[in-house]
């Protein structure tokens, strides 16, 4: 089965930054359109950012200009640089392909933004 391993979350204050990492051990992702998703408390999981195999990037309106998605195909790794974090960004963040494998979600990594 596909493994998705997210890391890098933590607790920060508004305006601070975090860099999340996603590793996909055992799977070659060079030809796969990858994405980050998040689930805020009491809300459905939502798409945040995606990056094509050709490194074209796309972002949800609520993170445009603040988050940057990148990929390292040699390491089968996808990162999400998060800047100017807001309390509304508090969520569990997940990686997957786009569209996602519905049965292969990882544990996610918790991001908490509070004063």
N, C-alpha and C positions, 0 to 999 in steps of 0.2 A: 504494500500500500504506500501511497505518497506520504512523506513526512514533511511537515511545515513547522519550523522552529523559530519563533519570534523571541527577541530579547531587546533590552535597552530601555525599557520603561522605568518609571519612577515617579516620585512626587516632587513637583516644582512649583514655584510661585508664578503668577501671571507675568508675561514678558520674557520668561526664560526659555531655554532651548533644550531639546533632547534629540538624540539620533537613535532611531530604531533599526534593527537588523533582522532580516529574514533569511534563514538558511533552508535549503531544500536538499538534504543529503540523499544521495542515491538517484537523483533525477537531474538530467541535463536540461537546463532552462534556457539555453541560448536561443532556441526557436519559439519560446513561449511568451505570450503577452502576460505580464505579471502586474499585480495590483496590491494595494493596501486597502483594507476595510476597517471600520470601527463600529463598536456597539456602545452607545451611551446608556446610562442607567435608565431603565424603563422604555427604551427605544429599540426599534428594529436595527439590525445590522445594516450599515450603509457604506457605499463606495467612497473612498477618499482620494485616491490617486492611482494612475496606471502608467505603465511604460511598455511600449511595444518591443518586439525583438530588434527593431531598428533604432531603438532608443528615442522614439517619439514619445512625449509625455503629455498627460492630460490630468486635470485637477478638478475636483469639486469646487463650486463657487466659494464655499465657506473656508477653504484653505488656500485659494489662489494667492500667490505672492508671499505666502508664509512657509509652505512646505515644499520640499524638493525630493522627488523620487529618483533613484539611480540604481544601476545594476552592475554587478561584476560577474560576468558569465563564467570566467575561469574558476570562480569559487562557488558558483551556483548560489549567489547571494543577491538580495535586493534590500536596499536601505531606504529609510525615510528620514530626512533631515527636517526637524520641526522647529520653527522659530516663532518668536512672539506668541507663545502659547497663551490661551485664554481658558477661563474656567469651563466654557462650553466644549473645549477639546477633551475634557475628562471622559475616558472611555477605555475599553479593552480594544487594543489594536491587533488586527490579524492580517496576515498575508495569504495570498492565494493567486491563482491565475485569473485572467479576465476573458470570459466569464468564469466564475469559480468552479472548482471541483466541489459539488455539494456535499460529498461524504468525507472529505479529507481536510477539515478545518483543524488547525493546531490549537494549542492552549491559549494563544494570544499573549500580549504583554500589557500590563495595566499602566495607564498614564493618568496621573491625578494632578490637576492644576488648581491650586487654592492659595489664598492669602494666609 
